[in-house]
Amino acid sequence: MNFDRELQDRVNEIETIIKAYLPEESGWAKTVMEAMNYSVNVGGKRLRPMLMAETYRLFGGADKAIEPFMAAIEMIHSYSLVHDDLPAMDNDEYRRGKKTTWVVYGDAMAILAGDGLLNYAFETALKSFEMSGSDAGRKAKALSILAKKAGVHGMIGGQTADIEAENLGHQVTIEHLLFIHEHKTAALIQAAMMAGAVMAGAGEEQISLVEKAAYEIGIAFQIQDDILDVTSSLETLGKPVGSDAKNQKTTYVTLKGIEEAAREQREMSDHAVKLLRSLEEEGFQNEFLMELIQSLITRIK
């Protein structure tokens, strides 16, 4: 398998799916739709819909009923970045090498674009109920997972703890930081993989195993993000580096140092792969998914 070629093929496939579900830019609300579409179309790794699709395939899913959920989770991720970049939050002017939504459209329209994407994500996911493939019970369960992991018990809760941690300085503990990373970053990765498993008909024990593996993938992904914020450049990363230091954020790197952070990141990624490989004994295998998780360790952007 040529992983890089397979990866690009999957990214292209996901881009097509996402664009098919974006709102048409027309009418009196045209500007907010333009801002929504701009926010999604600036690109990215499309990691969450990819993990969702590959977990779906892992458990034998093969139809298009997963596609509205794939588009929906990328909309939720994009909305979180739009709000993250606002002057009241991280005050970042670049994202993926392009100007952030608030810089292009203004604060107010960026807030509305984020709100619009969150709402539109659930409109989009609900379109799965109009499609054949999977059953209504599985779709409802996947929708519930998506809602919880994106909400106050998931990503929004993590963002809240992250903002409040900025005022705590050196008082932030590793437990506090892991709560932030689990909820702000890992929760959507869990949502992606769990929804994929549920839609494909995985059992409760299998879904629980996927949730544990996705937690470790999410934490490892965030640790690498913390490392890149120190070691990378705007040209490579596509967004300003050093923003954690600028905002006086405590990160895995500031608490443990780059070497220890990198070691723990590798351990978590390897253990996540080990958990998922244990499913091979039950006949579930997806080599691309394993390669994808491993690639997150060495990513440079």
C-alpha positions as CSV (number, residue, x, y, z in Angstrom):
1,M,0.0,0.0,0.0
2,N,1.3,3.5,-0.9
3,F,0.0,5.3,2.2
4,D,0.6,8.9,0.8
5,R,-1.3,8.2,-2.3
6,E,-4.1,6.4,-0.5
7,L,-4.3,9.3,2.0
8,Q,-4.6,11.9,-0.8
9,D,-7.3,9.8,-2.5
10,R,-9.3,9.7,0.7
11,V,-8.8,13.5,1.3
12,N,-10.1,14.1,-2.2
13,E,-13.1,11.9,-1.6
14,I,-13.9,13.6,1.7
15,E,-13.6,17.1,0.1
16,T,-16.2,16.1,-2.5
17,I,-18.6,14.8,0.2
18,I,-18.2,17.9,2.3
19,K,-18.8,20.3,-0.6
20,A,-21.9,18.4,-1.6
21,Y,-23.5,19.3,1.8
22,L,-22.4,22.9,2.2
23,P,-25.2,25.6,2.0
24,E,-25.9,27.4,-1.2
25,E,-24.8,31.1,-1.0
26,S,-28.0,33.0,-1.8
27,G,-30.6,35.3,-0.4
28,W,-30.5,37.8,2.5
29,A,-28.4,35.4,4.6
30,K,-25.8,35.0,1.8
31,T,-23.0,36.6,3.7
32,V,-23.1,34.2,6.6
33,M,-23.2,31.2,4.2
34,E,-20.2,32.6,2.4
35,A,-18.4,32.9,5.7
36,M,-19.4,29.3,6.7
37,N,-18.2,27.9,3.4
38,Y,-15.0,29.9,3.6
39,S,-14.3,28.5,7.0
40,V,-14.8,24.9,5.8
41,N,-13.1,25.3,2.5
42,V,-9.7,26.7,3.8
43,G,-8.8,23.0,3.8
44,G,-7.1,20.9,6.5
45,K,-6.3,17.3,7.1
46,R,-10.0,16.2,7.2
47,L,-8.8,13.9,10.0
48,R,-12.2,13.5,11.8
49,P,-14.3,12.5,8.8
50,M,-11.5,10.3,7.7
51,L,-11.3,8.5,11.0
52,M,-15.1,8.1,11.0
53,A,-15.1,6.6,7.5
54,E,-12.2,4.3,8.2
55,T,-13.8,3.0,11.5
56,Y,-17.0,2.5,9.6
57,R,-15.0,0.4,7.0
58,L,-13.2,-1.4,9.9
59,F,-16.5,-2.8,11.0
60,G,-17.8,-3.6,7.6
61,G,-19.7,-0.4,6.7
62,A,-19.9,0.1,3.0
63,D,-22.8,2.4,2.0
64,K,-23.3,6.2,1.8
65,A,-25.3,6.6,5.0
66,I,-22.2,7.6,6.8
67,E,-21.5,10.6,4.5
68,P,-23.8,13.1,6.1
69,F,-22.1,12.4,9.4
70,M,-18.7,12.8,7.9
71,A,-19.7,16.3,6.6
72,A,-21.3,17.1,9.9
73,I,-18.3,16.4,12.0
74,E,-16.1,18.5,9.8
75,M,-18.6,21.4,10.1
76,I,-18.5,21.1,13.9
77,H,-14.7,21.0,13.9
78,S,-14.6,24.1,11.6
79,Y,-17.0,26.0,13.7
80,S,-14.8,25.4,16.8
81,L,-11.8,26.8,14.9
82,V,-13.7,29.9,13.8
83,H,-14.6,30.7,17.4
84,D,-11.1,29.7,18.6
85,D,-9.5,32.2,16.3
86,L,-11.6,35.2,17.5
87,P,-9.9,38.1,19.3
88,A,-11.8,37.2,22.5
89,M,-10.2,33.7,22.3
90,D,-6.8,33.0,20.7
91,N,-6.8,36.2,18.5
92,D,-5.2,34.3,15.6
93,E,-5.1,35.9,12.1
94,Y,-4.0,32.9,10.1
95,R,-5.4,29.3,9.9
96,R,-4.0,26.8,7.4
97,G,-2.0,29.5,5.7
98,K,-5.0,31.7,5.0
99,K,-6.6,34.6,6.9
100,T,-9.0,33.5,9.6
101,T,-12.8,34.0,9.2
102,W,-13.0,36.9,11.6
103,V,-10.2,38.8,9.7
104,V,-12.0,38.4,6.4
105,Y,-15.6,38.8,7.5
106,G,-15.4,40.6,10.9
107,D,-16.0,39.5,14.4
108,A,-19.8,39.5,14.3
109,M,-20.1,37.5,11.0
110,A,-17.5,35.0,12.3
111,I,-19.5,34.4,15.4
112,L,-22.6,33.8,13.3
113,A,-20.7,31.6,10.8
114,G,-19.6,29.4,13.7
115,D,-23.1,29.3,15.1
116,G,-24.4,28.5,11.6
117,L,-21.9,25.7,11.1
118,L,-22.9,24.0,14.4
119,N,-26.6,24.2,13.6
120,Y,-26.1,23.2,10.0
121,A,-24.0,20.2,11.1
122,F,-27.0,18.6,12.8
123,E,-29.3,19.5,9.8
124,T,-26.7,17.6,7.7
125,A,-26.4,14.6,9.9
126,L,-30.2,14.2,10.0
127,K,-30.2,13.8,6.2
128,S,-28.8,10.3,6.9
129,F,-32.3,9.3,8.1
130,E,-33.5,9.9,4.5
131,M,-31.0,7.5,3.1
132,S,-30.9,3.7,2.9
133,G,-28.1,1.8,4.7
134,S,-27.8,1.3,8.5
135,D,-31.0,1.6,10.5
136,A,-32.7,4.5,12.3
137,G,-31.6,3.2,15.8
138,R,-27.9,3.3,14.8
139,K,-28.3,6.7,13.2
140,A,-30.0,8.1,16.3
141,K,-27.3,6.7,18.6
142,A,-24.5,8.1,16.3
143,L,-26.3,11.5,16.4
144,S,-26.5,11.4,20.2
145,I,-22.8,10.6,20.5
146,L,-22.0,13.5,18.2
147,A,-24.1,15.9,20.2
148,K,-22.7,14.9,23.6
149,K,-19.0,14.9,22.5
150,A,-19.4,18.4,20.9
151,G,-21.3,19.9,23.8
152,V,-20.7,21.0,27.4
153,H,-19.7,17.4,28.4
154,G,-17.2,17.4,25.5
155,M,-15.6,20.0,23.3
156,I,-17.3,23.1,24.7
157,G,-16.5,21.9,28.3
158,G,-12.9,21.5,27.3
159,Q,-12.8,24.9,25.7
160,T,-14.2,26.4,28.9
161,A,-11.5,24.8,31.1
162,D,-8.9,25.9,28.6
163,I,-9.9,29.6,28.8
164,E,-10.0,29.5,32.6
165,A,-6.6,27.9,32.7
166,E,-5.1,30.9,31.1
167,N,-5.5,32.8,34.4
168,L,-4.1,30.1,36.5
169,G,-0.5,30.2,35.2
170,H,1.7,27.6,37.0
171,Q,-1.2,26.4,39.0
172,V,-2.4,24.3,36.1
173,T,-1.8,20.6,36.9
174,I,-1.3,17.7,34.5
175,E,-4.8,16.4,35.5
176,H,-6.3,19.8,34.6
177,L,-4.5,19.8,31.3
178,L,-5.5,16.2,30.5
179,F,-9.2,17.2,31.1
180,I,-8.8,20.1,28.6
181,H,-7.1,17.8,26.0
182,E,-9.6,15.0,26.5
183,H,-12.6,17.3,26.0
184,K,-11.4,20.0,23.7
185,T,-9.5,17.7,21.3
186,A,-10.1,14.0,21.9
187,A,-13.9,14.3,22.3
188,L,-14.5,15.0,18.6
189,I,-12.0,12.2,17.6
190,Q,-14.0,9.9,19.9
191,A,-17.2,11.1,18.3
192,A,-15.9,10.4,14.8
193,M,-14.7,6.9,15.5
194,M,-17.6,5.9,17.8
195,A,-20.2,7.1,15.3
196,G,-18.4,5.2,12.5
197,A,-18.5,2.0,14.7
198,V,-22.1,2.5,15.7
199,M,-23.3,3.1,12.1
200,A,-21.5,-0.1,11.0
201,G,-23.2,-2.1,13.7
202,A,-20.3,-2.7,16.1
203,G,-21.2,-4.2,19.5
204,E,-21.0,-2.3,22.8
205,E,-17.7,-3.8,23.9
206,Q,-16.2,-2.9,20.5
207,I,-17.5,0.7,20.7
208,S,-16.0,1.0,24.2
209,L,-12.6,-0.2,22.9
210,V,-12.8,2.3,20.0
211,E,-13.6,5.1,22.5
212,K,-10.5,4.2,24.6
213,A,-8.3,4.1,21.5
214,A,-9.7,7.4,20.2
215,Y,-9.0,9.0,23.6
216,E,-5.3,8.1,23.2
217,I,-5.3,9.2,19.6
218,G,-6.8,12.6,20.6
219,I,-4.3,13.2,23.5
220,A,-1.4,12.2,21.3
221,F,-2.6,14.5,18.5
222,Q,-2.9,17.4,20.9
223,I,0.6,16.8,22.4
224,Q,2.0,16.9,18.9
225,D,0.1,20.2,18.3
226,D,1.8,21.6,21.5
227,I,5.2,20.4,20.2
228,L,4.7,22.0,16.8
229,D,3.6,25.3,18.3
230,V,7.2,25.5,19.7
231,T,9.2,23.9,17.0
232,S,7.5,24.7,13.7
233,S,7.1,27.9,11.6
234,L,4.1,29.8,10.1
235,E,5.2,28.7,6.6
236,T,5.1,25.0,7.6
237,L,2.2,25.0,10.0
238,G,0.0,27.4,8.2
239,K,-0.9,29.3,11.4
240,P,1.1,31.4,13.8
241,V,3.5,29.5,16.0
242,G,4.3,30.5,19.6
243,S,0.6,31.4,20.2
244,D,0.5,29.2,23.3
245,A,3.4,31.2,24.8
246,K,1.8,34.5,23.6
247,N,-1.4,33.6,25.4
248,Q,0.5,32.3,28.5
249,K,-1.0,28.8,28.1
250,T,0.2,25.8,30.0
251,T,0.8,22.9,27.6
252,Y,2.1,19.4,27.8
253,V,5.5,20.8,26.6
254,T,5.7,23.5,29.3
255,L,4.8,20.9,32.0
256,K,7.0,18.0,30.8
257,G,9.4,19.3,28.2
258,I,9.6,18.4,24.5
259,E,11.4,15.1,24.9
260,E,9.1,13.6,27.6
261,A,6.1,15.0,25.8
262,A,7.2,13.3,22.5
263,R,7.9,10.0,24.4
264,E,4.4,9.9,25.9
265,Q,2.9,10.9,22.6
266,R,4.5,7.9,20.9
267,E,3.4,5.6,23.7
268,M,-0.2,6.7,23.4
269,S,-0.3,6.3,19.7
270,D,1.3,2.9,19.8
271,H,-1.2,1.7,22.5
272,A,-4.1,3.0,20.5
273,V,-3.0,0.9,17.5
274,K,-2.5,-2.1,19.8
275,L,-6.1,-1.7,21.0
276,L,-7.5,-1.5,17.5
277,R,-5.3,-4.4,16.3
278,S,-6.9,-6.6,19.0
279,L,-10.0,-6.4,16.9
280,E,-8.3,-8.4,14.2
281,E,-8.9,-11.5,16.3
282,E,-12.6,-10.9,15.6
283,G,-12.0,-10.5,11.9
284,F,-12.0,-6.7,11.8
285,Q,-9.0,-5.2,10.0
286,N,-8.2,-1.9,8.3
287,E,-4.5,-1.4,7.6
288,F,-4.9,2.1,6.3
289,L,-6.5,3.2,9.6
290,M,-3.4,1.8,11.5
291,E,-1.1,3.7,9.2
292,L,-3.1,6.8,9.6
293,I,-2.8,6.8,13.4
294,Q,0.9,6.1,13.2
295,S,1.4,9.0,10.8
296,L,0.0,11.4,13.4
297,I,3.2,10.9,15.5
298,T,5.5,12.3,12.8
299,R,3.3,15.0,11.2
300,I,4.9,18.4,10.8
301,K,1.7,20.4,10.3
